[in-house]
Amino acid sequence: MAVPSTPLEDLSVAYLMEPVAAADWLIPAPVVWCLLVGSVLVMLRKRTALQPLIAIPSLMVLVFITLGLLWHVAVNGTVTMTMGRWLPPFGISFTVDLLSAFFAATSSLVALAAGIYGRSDVDDSSRRYGFYPFLLLIMAGILGAFLTGDIFNLYVWFEVLLISSFGLLVLGSRPVQLDGAVKYAFLNLIATTLFLVATGYLYGLFGTLNMADIAIKASELRGAAPLMTLVTLFLLAFAMKAAAFPVNFWLPASYHTPRIVVSAMFAGLLTKVGIYALLRILGMLFPVERQELSFLIALAAAFTMILGVMGALAQNDIRRAMGFLVISGIGVMMAGLALGSPAGLSGAILYAAHSMVVMTALYFAVGISARLGSSFKLTEAGGLYARNAAVAGLTLVLFLSVAGLPPFSGFWPKIMLVKASLDVGAWWLAGAILMTGLLTTIAVGRIWALAYWRPAPEAADGAGETPDPMDTQPLSFGATAALGGLVVITIAAGVWPEPVMALAQEAARGLLDPSAYVQSVFPVEASQ
C-alpha cells in the first residue's frame, strides 16, 4: 500500500533562501581567482615568456579584491557565505572578520611583490616547471586558510598550500634543495598529521567543525569533555607549522635552499598561517584553555625569541641568519597569544602583518645584495654600500624595522606587547621582548658592518660555494621596485601607524568577543 509523501514545504529550515548580496561575492573571490589564474598558468606552462605577463596583473587584481573585502568587512562587520545553500553548520562557510581580511590583504600585497621579484629571480626552466602556477596556488591555500569558517576546511587549505610549497621548494632540483625539501616535508607532514588527529578528536567531541558552532558549544562542554587535551594537540600542531620552540628546527634547515623569491614567500607568509590558526582556535574558540596554557605558551615564546636571534648571531650565511630571524619573530607573536589581553592580541596581529612585509623584503634585499657581491657568505661579502648605496639604504631600513626601532613598522607592535606584558606583571616576558630587540639590532648590525660597510675583500681562491647562475645576473628594475615597494609600506606603517593599529585592535576585540562572528553565521541563534 502506497504511503502518501509529505513533502517539506518550508525549505528555509534546511536551505538558505535569500539571494547573496553582490558585495558578499567578494568573500570567496580571492580563492576562486587564484585557482582560476593558477589553472590557466598550468595550461600555459610552456609559454614561459607569457606567464609573468599574466601572473603579475592577476596578482594586482588579487590585491584589489582583498582590499575591497577588507573595506567591506570594516564597513559592514563580519560577513559569511555558506556554500551549496545548506544552512550552517552543515553547509561549509567562509566567514570573514577583520582578522581574516587584514591578513588576506597583507598577504596579497606580499604575493604581488614576489611575483614582480620572481620575474628576474626565476629562470625559464623554473617557469616551465611551475613557479607562477605554484605561486597562485599557494596563495589560494593561504587565503583559503584565512577566510574559511570551518576547521576541516582549514586543514584542507593547509594541504593545498603545503603541496604547492613542495613544488616551489624543489624548483631548480639542486642537491641542497632536495635535502631541504625532505626535512621540510617530513616535519610538516608530522604537524599536518597532528592537526588531522586533533580535528577528528574535535569532531568526536562537538559533532561539528563549524567555528561559530564550536564557539557556541565550547562553554557547554567545558568540564564535561577533555578540552585541554584537544587544545594541546592543536597548540603542538600549529606551533610546529609556525616554527616555534622546540619544534622549529625544520625551518633553518630548509628556508635557505630554494630561490630567494621562494624563501621570501615562505618567510613572509607560511609561518603566519600557523600563527593565524593559533589566534583563531586558541584565542577565539578556546580562550579558557588558552588561559590555562598561557604560562607554557609564554615560555615557548621567550625561548623562541631568544634562541632564534642567537641563531642569527651565529650564522655566516646571510640566508640562514634571516631564517633564524623569522623564528625569533614567531616568538614575539606567540607572546601576544600568551598574554591573551586586547593589547597583547592586537600587538601579535600587528606584528604578524609587519613580519609578512618586512621578512619578505629582507629576503629580497639579501638576494639583490648577493647579485651585487656574488656571495651570501659574510666572510666573502663586503663593499655593498659602495656598489649600490640605494639598495644598501633600503636594506638598512629593513634591518632597523626588524629590530623594532623607530620610526618603522616593527616599533609599534613591540611597544604594545611590552606594555601589555607589564600591565599583567609579566616583567620577564617584557624583558625577553626587549632583549630580543637588542640582540636583533646586534645581529643585523653585524651583517650591515661586514657585508655592506666594510670594503670588499680580495677575490677568493675559488674554494667557496659555487653560486647559482641566477644569483650572478645583473640587477633588474623589477627586483628593486618590489623591494622598494615593501620598504615604503614599512616606513608608512611606522610613521603613520594609527590606521593599522586600529585594524589590529578591532581584530583583537573580534577574537575576544566572537558574538559578531557567531551572529554572522547563525543570526537567529545569536539573537535569542
N, C-alpha and C positions, 0 to 999 in steps of 0.2 A: 504494500500500500504506500502510495507516494505521500511524503510529508511536505506540506507547503513550506516553501522557503520564506524566511523572514529577512529580507534584505536590510542592510544597515542604511537607514535613511539619513542619519546625521553624520556625514563623512568628516565633519570638523573634529570629532572625538579622536580621530586617528591621523588626519592629514592637515597640512597647512593649506588653507583655502584662499587666503588673501594673496593677490599678486605681489611680487617682490618690487620694492621701491627701486627706482632707477639708480639712485646713489648706492644702494646696497650691492649692486653688481661689482662695485669696487672691492668687495670682501674677497671673493675667490680670484679676482682678475690678476694679481701678481703671480700666483702659482700657475694659472692657466696660460698666461702669457709666456712664462719661462718654459713650460713644457712644449708649447706650440713652436716657439722660435728654436728651442733646442732640437725638436724633431726635424724642422726644416734644415737646420745646420747639419744634422746627421745625413740627410739625403744629399747634401751638397759637400760632403766631406772631401771629395777630390778636387773641388774648386777652392783651393787654398787662398787664392788672392781675393775671392769674393766673401769669404767667411767673416773677416773683421768688418767689412763694409755693411754686412747685415747685422752682426752681433752688437757692434758699438751703438748704432742708432736704436736698436731694440733695447739695449740697456738704458739708454736715455729715456725711452718711453716708460720703462720699468720705474725709473726714478720718479717720473711724473705721476704714475699710477699710485705708488706708495705714498708720495707726498699728498696726493688727493685723498687717499684713505686716511692718512694722519689728520688732515683737515676735517674730514667727515666725522671722525671719532671725537676730535677736540670740540666740534660744534654740537654734535648730537648725542654724545655719550657712547657707551659700549653698544656695538651692533652685532647681530647674529644672522647667519644664513644657514639653514638646515637643508642638506642635500636630499633629493628624492621625494620631497614634500612630506615625508614621515615626520610626525611630531617628535621632538627630543623627549627622552634620551634614546629612542630607537633610531631616529634619523641622525646621521653624522653631521655635526655642526662645526662651522667655522665661527668662532666668537672672537671679536677684535676689540680690545680695550686700548688704553693709551700705551701701556707697556708693549703690547704686541705691535701696534702701529709705529711707535717710536723706534723700536729695534728694526722693524721691516724697512722703514725709510732710511735709517742709517746704513743698514747692510746693502741696500740697493745703490747708495752713493759709493760705497766701497767697491762693489762689483763693477760699476761703471769705470772707476779709476783703474781697476785690474784689467778690464777689457782694453782700455786705451794703452796701458803699460805693456800688456801682452803682445800688442802688435809688433813691438820691437824686441821683445824678450823671448818669443817663441818662434822657432824656425818652421819651414814648410812641412817637414816631417811630422812635427808635433801637432800642427794644424790638421794635417791629413788624418792623424790618429785620434783627433777629437778634442783638442784643447777648448775651442769655443763651444761645442755641444756640451762638454762636461761642465764648463763654466755656467751655462744656463741651467743645466740640470741640477747642479749642486745648489744653485740659487733657488730652484723650485723646492728642494728639500729643506733648505734653511727657512725660506718664507713659509712653507707649509707647517714647519715646527712652530714658528712664531704665531701663526694665525689659527691653528686648529684648536677646537674646544673639546677634544676627545683624546684620552690618554693613549688608547691603542693607535690612533692615527698619529699621535706624536711619535710613537715607536716606528710607524711606517715611514714617516718623513725623515726620521733619523736614518733609517735604512737607505732611503733614496740619496741623502747627502753622503752617507758612508760609501756606497757603491761608486758614486761619482768621484769622491775623493780618492778612491783606489786608482781610478783611471788617470786622474791628474797627477798622482804621486809617481807613477811609473813612466810618464811621458819622457822619452829620451832613452829609456832602457839601459842606462849606465849601471854598472855593478853596485855603486854606492846607493843608487835609487832603489834598486831591488832589495838591498839589505834593509834600508829604511822602511820600505813598504811592508816587508814581512813583520817587523817589530810593530809598526803602526797598526797593521791589520789584525795581528794576533791579540794585542791588548785591547783594541777597540771592540773586537768581537766578544771578548770576555765581558766588557762593560755592557754590550748590547744584550748578551745572554742574561746578565743580572737584571737589566731593565725589563726584559720579557718575562722573567720569573716573577719580578715584582708586580708587573701588570696582571699576570694571571692570578696572583695572590690577591691583588686588589679586587679583581672581578669576583673572585670567590667570596670575598667578604661583603662587597657592596651590591653585587648584581648589576652593576652599571660601570661604564667607563667615561661617561659624560662628566666633564669637570664641574659644571654647575650643579649637577645632580649629586656628585660626591661632596661638594661644599655643603649641600643641604643635609645629607645623611651622616656626615662625619660626626657631628655633635651627638646624634642619636646612638651611634655605635661606639663612641668613646667610653671605655670602661667595660664594654661587652665583647670587644674584639681586640686582637693583638696588633693595634695600630703602630706601636713603637717598632715592632719587627718589620712591618711593611715600610715605614718611613726610613728606617735604617738601610734597607735594601735600595730604596730609591736614592738615598744620600750617597751610598757607595758607588752605585752605577753612574750617577751624574758627576760625582767628584772625579771619577776616572776619566770620563769624557771631557771634563773641564780641565784636566791635568792638575788637580790639587794634590798636595802632600797627603799620604805617602804613595799615591798611585799616579805619579806624574812622570815616571822615568821613561815612558814611551815617547814623550814629546821631544826632548833634546836629542833622542836617538834617531829621529826621523825628519824633523822640520828643516834641517839644513841640507837635505839631499835633493829635493826637486828643483825645478826652475824657480827663480826668485819670485816671479809673479804668483806661482802656486803657493810657495811658503808664505807670501804676504796675505793671500786669501785665507789660508789656514789659520795664521796667527791672528788675523783680524776678526774672523767670523766663527770658525768651528768651535773653539773653546767657549765662545759666548753663548752658543746654543745650549751647552751644558749648564752654564750659569742661569740662562733664562728658565730652563726646566727646573732648576733648584728653587728659583724665586717663585715660579708658578705653583709647584707642588708643595714645597715646604712652607713658603711664605703665605700662600693663599688658601690651599686646601687643608693643610695640617699645621696650623700655627701653634697649637698646644704642644704637639710633639716636637716641633722645631724649637720651642722654648726649652723643653726638657733636654734637647740635644745641643743647646746653644753654647755651652762651655766647650764641648767636644769640637763643634764647628769652629769656634774661636781659636782653639789650639791649632787645628788644622790650618786655619787661615794664617796664623802667625808663623808657623813653620814654613808654609808655602811662600809667604812673602820673603822671609829672611833667607831661607836656603836657596830660593830662586835667584835672588840678587847676588848671593855669594857664588853661585854657579856662574853667573855672568862675569863676576870679577876674575874668575879663574881661567877664563877662556882666551885662547889665542886666535881662534876663528871667529870673526865678527858675526857670522850667521848663527853659530852656536850660542854666542852671547845674547843675540836677540831672542832665541828660543827660551833661554832662562829668564829673560825679562818678561816674556809672555806669562810664564809660570808665576813670577812674582806678582804680576798684576792680577792674576786669578785670586791670589791670597787677599788682596785688597778688597775685591768684590765679595769674597766669602766673609770678610769681616763685617760688612754691612748686613749680610744674611744672618750672621750670628747675633748681631745686635737686635734685629727684628723691629726696631722702632721706626717711626716715619722718617726721621733723619737718616738712620742707618740704611734703610732700604732705598731711599732716594739717592743717597750717596753711592750705593752699589750700582744702581741703574745708570746714574750719570757717568760713573767711572767706566762701566761696560761700554757705553756709547763712545766715550773718549778713547778707550782702548781699541775699539773697532777701527777708528780713523787713524790713530797715531801708530799703532803697531803695523798696520798695513803700510803706512807711509814710511816707517823706519826700514822695512824690508826693501821698499822701492829705493830708498836712499842708499842702502847697502849695495844693492845691485848696480846702481849708477856709479857709486864710488869704485866698485870693482872694475867697471869698464874704464874708469879714469886711471886707476892704478894697477889693473890687471891682477889683483890678488885679494882674497878675503882674509889673509893672514896678517895679524898685526905686526909680526916680525918682518914682513916683506912690504907692508904698505907705508905710505908717507907722502908728504907733499901735495895732498889732495886740495888743500886750500889754495896753493899756488897754481894748480892746474885749472881749477874752476871755483872761484870764490862764491858764485851764486849758489851752486849745489852745496858747497860747504856751509853756507849761511842757512839754507833751508834745513840741512841736517842738524845744525846746532839748535835751531828752534825746536825740532822734534826731540832732541836729547833733553832739552830743558823741560819740555812738556811731559815726557815720560817720567822724569824725575819729580814732577809735581811742583815745579817752580813757577811763580807768576811771571808774566801775565798770560799764561797759556792754559789750555783746557784741563790739564791734569791737576792744576792747583785747587780748583773749587771742590771737586768730589772728595779729595783727601782732607781738606779743611772740614767738610761736612762730616766725614767719618771720624775724624779726631774729636770733634765737638760731641758727636753722638756717643762716642766711647766714654768721654769724660763725664757726660751727663748721667750715665748709669754706673759710674765708678770703675769702669774697666780701664784703669790708667795703664795697665800693662799692654793692652791691645792698642791704645793710642800711642804708647811708646814704640810698639812694633811697627806701626804705620810710619811714624816719624823716622825711626831708624832705617826702615826700608827706603824712604826718600833720600836720606843721607847717603846710604850705600849705593843707591842707584845713581846719584849725582857723581859719586866717585867712579863707578863703573863706566858710565858714558863719558865722563871727563877723561878717563884713561884712553878710551877709544879715540876721542877727539884729539888728544895730545899726540898719540902715536901715529894715527892714520891720516890726520888732517893737518896738524900744526907743524910737526917736525919735518925737516927736509926729507925728500925721498931718499931711501937707502940706495947704495950702489947695486947694480944688476946682480941678481942671484946667479949661482953657478948651474942652475937648471935642475937641481936635485929636488926642488919643491913639487907640490902637486900640480899636475897638468891642468890648466884652466879649461873650462868648457868653451868651445868656439864662440857661442853666443855671448859669453862674458867679455869677449875681447872686441865686440863690434863697436863701431862709433856710436857716440851718444846721440839719441834721437830726440826731436822736439816733443813727440808724444809722451815719452817716458818722463821727461822733465815737467811737462804740463800736468800729467797725472800726479806727480809728486807735489808740484806747486799748488794744485787744487786742494789736496788734503791738508797741506800746511796752512792754507788760507782758512780752512774750517777750524783747525785747532787754535789759530790766533783769534778768529772771530768769537769762538765759544769761550775763550779766555777773557777777552776784552769786554764782551757783552754777554755775560752768562745768564742773565735773567730769563730769557725765553726757554732755554734748555733746562735750567734749574726748575722752572715752573712745571714743565712737562714731566720731569723726573719725580717731583714731589706729588703731582696729581696721580702719576702711575703708581707710586708707592701707596697712596691712600686707597687706590683701587684694589691693591693686594690685601691690605689690612681690613678693608670693609668690602667684601665681594658682593654686596647686595645688588649693585648695579649690574654686575656680571651675571648673577643669577636671574635678575629681572629680565635681562635681555634674552635669556634662553627660555625661562619659564615665567612669562608675565603674569599669568593667572595665579600660580602658586605664590609668587613673591608678593603679590598684592594682598593676599589673605592674611 
